């Protein structure tokens, strides 16, 4: 695409889609929506008490900024490591690291902005089954 064909684009997601992680996404910037070549950026909603299916991202990094709520992220080969993020926190997930996200509230949704360095990242989300699952909370 030459410079004359490039343009600034604004969009507002108007519907949710179910991601491969089994969480509602509001699709923002991607290769499909604006022709992005190296970026995707969405809003994810984790319903009260819900969790993402354990998964990993093949070949791309993920940056998350928590807007609302408290989210437990379990990560590692057996999902044995844990970190809690809350509104105002950033979270970095390297490529290939198995993880799952759990909304710690039974009554309030958690929301976050998710940015990735791949314009079609959902194509590269792989389910993950840990050999020895960490205890559920």
N, C-alpha and C positions, 0 to 999 in steps of 0.2 A: 504494500500500500504506500503510495507516495504521499508527500506532505499535503498536497492539495486535496487528497481524499480523506485525510484524518479530520476528525471533528470531536469536540467535547460533547458528551452525551449524559443527560440526567435521566434517571429512571427511579421509579418507586415500585417495589414488589407489591403486587396486588393479591397474591394467593400463595398459600403454602404448598410445598411439595414434600413428600416423604423421602428422606435421604436413604442411602444404603445402610447407614448406621441406625436406621429406624427412628429418626428424630425429624420433627417438622423444620424445614428450611424455608426461608424467604430468599429466593435467588436474586442476587444483585448483579455484580459485575462478573462476567465470564466470557469465554470465547463465543458462546451461543448468543448471549444477550447484547453485547456491544462489540464483539470482534476482538476481545482482549487476546494478546499473544502470550502473556506470561503471568497472569494474575487472575484470581477469582476472589470474590468478597461477598459474603452472605450474612444473614442473621439466622441464628439457630435458636430454637425454643426447646427447652427441656421441660415438659409438663411436670406438675407436682408429683414427686415420688418416682419419676421415670428415670430410665437410664438408656444410654446408647448400647447397642450390641458391641461386644469387644471387636476391635478391628485394627488395621494398620493402613498407613498411606504409603503407596509404592512410589518412591522417587520425588516426593515434594515435601516441603516444610509447611507447617501450619502455625499461624499466630492467632491467638484468641484474645479478645478484650471483653471481659464480663461486664455487662450493663446492669443486670439485676440478678439477685439470688446468690446462693452458695452452691458450688459444684465440687464434688469429690471426683478427682481423676485418679484412677488406678492405672498403673503402667508397669511394663516389664514382662519378661517371658511367662511368669505365672500371675501377672497383675499384682505383684507383691509389694510394689511401691505405691505411695499415696501422696497426693497434694490436694489442698483445698484452696479454691479460688473464689473470691467474692467480688461484688461490684467494685470496679476501679482497678482490678488486677489484670495483668497480662499473663498469658500462658504460652509457652513455646513447645511444640511437639515436633521432634526431628523425624525425618523420613524413616519408615520401617520399624518404628517403636510401637509395639502392641499397647493398646489403651482402651479404656471405657470411661464415660462421664456419667455421673449420678447426681441428680438433683437432690440435695439434702433436705429440701422442704416438702412436706406432705400437702401443703396448701397453696403455695405460690410457685408460679413458673419461673424458671431461670432463663435469661436471655443473654446472648453474646454475639458480637461481631466476629466472624471467622474469615481470615484472609489466608490465601495459599498462593504459592508461586507456580501454579499450574492453572490454565484457563478451563480445563475440563477435568477437575480433580475427582469428581464422583466416579469417573471411569476407572480410577486407580485406587479405589477403596476396596480392601480385601477383608473378608471376615476372618476372625482369629479365634481359635479355640485353645485356651491355655491348658497345658498338661495337668497342672494342679491349680485349680481356681482358688483365689483368695476368698476368705469368708465374706458372706454378704452382710451388709449393714442395713 
